[in-house]
Amino acid sequence: MSLLWLRFALTCYFVGLIYAFFALRRTSDLFSRIALHAASLGMVFHFVSLVELFLSGQVLWALGHNGESLLAFLSMTFFMIIYAIYKTTSPGVVVFPFVFFLTFVAAVDEQPVLLTSFVQHKGWLIAHIILIFTGYAALVLSFGASLLYLVQERRLKAKKPSSMISFLPALETIDQIGYRSLLLGFPFMTLGLITGSVVAISAYGRVDFTDPKILLSILMWVVYMIMVFTRWNSGWRGRRAALLATVTVVAAIVAWVANYFSAIHRFAS
Amino acid sequence: MRYQLIGVNHKSAPLEVRERLAIPESKLPDCCRDLAAYPGIEEGMIISTCNRVEVITHTTNGTADLRGFLHDHFRLKAEDLDPHLYEFREKDAVRHVFRVASSLDSMVVGEAQILGQVKEAYATARAVGAVRGQLDQLFSRAFAVAKRVRTETAVGSSSVSIASVAVELAKKIFGTLQGKNVFIVGAGKMSELAARHLMAHGCASIFVANRTYERAIGLAQRFNGQAIKFEDLYNSCDRADIVITSTGAPHAIFRREHGEQFLSRRKNRPMFFIDIAVPRDVAPQMAELDGIFVYDIDDLQQAVAGHIADRRKEAEQAEAIIASEVEKFEARAHTLDVVPTIVSLQDHLETIRQAEIDRVRGRMGSLTPEQEMAVEALTRGIINKVMHTPITTLKSAAKESEATTVIDVVRRLFNLPAKTKESGVEADSKKDEVGTRQ
């Protein structure tokens, strides 16, 4: 039943995906309103799906694609918060395809099972998952904002009359969205790693720093920290910020993929 | 549809002619009264702006001497005025009014001011009783059409002056201009105008640097800002988010290395340079830096030209809206024309029916209520059948140009009383009545 709700959500997110492609070409208030309503409806279905999943007790045993579903939902939540503050749907250009992709993966495939040995540390594990995924969602949004910043900066520098009727908000608004997402995501990511370590220590008695998952997660956190620091200290924007955000996101993806290779934090079929 | 319009505008007459026709606001009510009292005119109003003077009327027979009114009222000779006049009647007059209200006939197509001016002229004429039913209908529709044009096209959405383009660009960079600082380098007229626009949009403070320090002080005082000595320019410039520069320097005064210094001191917060100097004050290499946006006079003019071209494109769409609205208005006006005839016809036949029933009632003796109802139903049925074809013909003719001929034929055939002048509201209520009777 949970999968059915998720597929309903996926259908709604598909409207958002179409909007993302459409918005790159031209601006339409009507379409952005439709996409927003579709996304909101999708979130309702998605929420029902997650609640059902949680109540069924599967959330801990089969976390592979449920994790993707949760990450998609959190990313959408961030998007809605940003919409509530800045009244812009333009981050959807990045967020909608990302959310659609994650929901698609979660809605169509069998669930790979994630390490069943952590069952006894349920509370910590839930905290770890939610904190890390909130951090990921904020990172995605920040990455999206840095790309949009680049696009808007290019448009303004190109000095074409169309630069003034672009669908994007003002440069400084995009910058604020990116920076605030970054600042918000960092503590979540840090606490997520700490809770993850607690779970690992209580399960294995130590944190194995040679494990690819652990190593890559720490590497991602370091890059994330560098990004926050350079932004805070030197106000890096534009190309440099986009480059750093790309590196961080790539590090996050690699850390995620490491779930397939890790000895202690892995998916099993 | 006996609308008649005469006037001059920026395209048909030079300023000297328009000046002689211009009516001061205080004299407009009297002028409207004179117009409404002029022979052959039922209702009238006058739009007088710096770009146009137009007399719009609804006449008794569609051939009022509006030129005569202008000659008499403004004491102008025909040879001085007539070559500059344009005149529209009926459908063309309606189209022209719609175009003017929608700002398609303006010097700067899409400017918003004209609609307000037309509304004021309408209110003035209405207040003195010069505008009643017919012009009321025309202008209520014109305002609705103008609103439709504004919402369905982007004819008025983009800026078409250098100062407003500069403000728009600044907003695209900074979002809101609240709390932003402006630096004027070189106290020229253009930069002062741009600064005035920026301040009007919420910029917090202004700094002025000029080679002649006294001029900087003078300009700074006008904006309640701060004068900066020219030698301190590079040390203070990073305090500004927006720099408007227009010095007469023969070479660039802002180079890439200055930009790098500013960005470093500002922690890479963006800066917007509006360079309206010729030769340019800002070296082109400055624009290569991330976070520095430079628009020179050519870029701004190009943006303005682009917006004007966009407006022209949108205006084509607006013209299509107006064409369809004129058709609708004409059809509605013709429908209103036939309503009094239909009502007269119904009244006429009802009178005959009642008279015939009264005449035969004596001969038939007393009737039971059932018989009374049967007679009533029978006679009504006959009348309705007789009326059906003429009413259907009138209604379908209302949509065509032959409406007036058909109305005349029906009136003559049934010997209906002469048509009376009815207000739009009365005609509207009768139209509803006709609908229910049918």
Boltz contact constraints between the chains, C-beta under 6 A:
constraints:
  - contact:
      token1: [A, 156]
      token2: [B, 293]
      max_distance: 6.0
  - contact:
      token1: [A, 159]
      token2: [B, 299]
      max_distance: 6.0
  - contact:
      token1: [A, 161]
      token2: [B, 303]
      max_distance: 6.0
  - contact:
      token1: [A, 161]
      token2: [B, 306]
      max_distance: 6.0
  - contact:
      token1: [A, 164]
      token2: [B, 168]
      max_distance: 6.0
  - contact:
      token1: [A, 170]
      token2: [B, 172]
      max_distance: 6.0
  - contact:
      token1: [A, 170]
      token2: [B, 175]
      max_distance: 6.0
  - contact:
      token1: [A, 171]
      token2: [B, 173]
      max_distance: 6.0
  - contact:
      token1: [A, 172]
      token2: [B, 174]
      max_distance: 6.0
  - contact:
      token1: [A, 172]
      token2: [B, 175]
      max_distance: 6.0
  - contact:
      token1: [A, 173]
      token2: [B, 175]
      max_distance: 6.0
  - contact:
      token1: [A, 235]
      token2: [B, 267]
      max_distance: 6.0
  - contact:
      token1: [A, 235]
      token2: [B, 268]
      max_distance: 6.0
  - contact:
      token1: [A, 237]
      token2: [B, 268]
      max_distance: 6.0
  - contact:
      token1: [A, 238]
      token2: [B, 290]
      max_distance: 6.0
  - contact:
      token1: [A, 239]
      token2: [B, 290]
      max_distance: 6.0
